[in-house]
Amino acid sequence: MLKQVVFDLGGVVVDYDPHSYLADRFLNKPLEDFLYEKIFASDTWRDLNAGRITLARATELILAACGTRRYEGQMVLDDWRDMLTTKRDTVRLMEELKNAGYPLYYLSDISQDVLDIFRRRKSFMPLFSGGAASCEEQLLKPDPAFFRVLLERYHLQPSETVFIDDRKENIDAANALGMTAIPFRDSKDLRQTLLFLGFPLKTGVRRSHKSTSGRKKKTQPDAASIKAIFKPGKQPQPNQEERQTDLPL
């Protein structure tokens, strides 16, 4: 029986799309690719998310790597957090799950400065019963040890836990640990999948008032049914999600 739901944050609860962010600001594909590699895809960025270096040190290393594009690199470092807008439809779904009695948790690769902002300003954070952040554990997904930190801290059984993420490698890691892993595309797709799994969510479809006598009681699908819709290794597709900023970052 599924008893709790674990959410990734970036790309699932808040928007995180560096490629679109860079394209909106520069309209210069070679420059966008350069900045993406030197900032968001860099080992320095991973070290910052893993809490291995400070924000000041990461800024120093990134700007040095940007070379003659130092000015553009500083522009990105100054305002990239503006892309972290809340996905309202996802949060509404989280509220339904919470109100139905399902504990919610987060498992996120996130830097300390962004985590602090979320805790102060994002209205969805109190919905979580707990979570694990990469900057505080010095671990990153898809390392199984990071998943185990969350599971062991809150005494969660993998077989009773749903995990939602927008990256293939993280979905594969959760599947390998025995969790029910759902690749996130958009909130509508997620809602339908959770309904299939037996979660008591709104369907958004008007039901008839015909008698329900004689119908079988709805139960959660068995393991074979779940595996039929979750194909490990399937790459999630880009999502188009309604967004909202709780407070200015």
CORKAPE-V230053 format. One record per run of one state. SS is the DSSP state (@ for helix, = for strand, . for the rest). FROM is the first residue (numbers start at 1). LEN is the number of residues. If there is no record, write none. Layout:
<<SS | FROM | LEN> <SS | FROM | LEN>>
This chain:
<<. | 1 | 3> <= | 4 | 4> <. | 8 | 2> <= | 10 | 1> <. | 11 | 3> <= | 14 | 1> <. | 15 | 3> <@ | 18 | 9> <. | 27 | 2> <@ | 29 | 12> <. | 41 | 2> <@ | 43 | 7> <. | 50 | 5> <@ | 55 | 29> <. | 84 | 2> <= | 86 | 2> <@ | 88 | 12> <. | 100 | 3> <= | 103 | 6> <. | 109 | 3> <@ | 112 | 10> <. | 122 | 3> <@ | 125 | 3> <. | 128 | 2> <= | 130 | 4> <@ | 134 | 4> <. | 138 | 6> <@ | 144 | 10> <. | 154 | 4> <@ | 158 | 3> <= | 161 | 5> <. | 166 | 2> <@ | 168 | 9> <. | 177 | 3> <= | 180 | 4> <. | 184 | 3> <@ | 187 | 10> <. | 197 | 26> <@ | 223 | 7> <. | 230 | 13> <= | 243 | 2> <. | 245 | 5>>
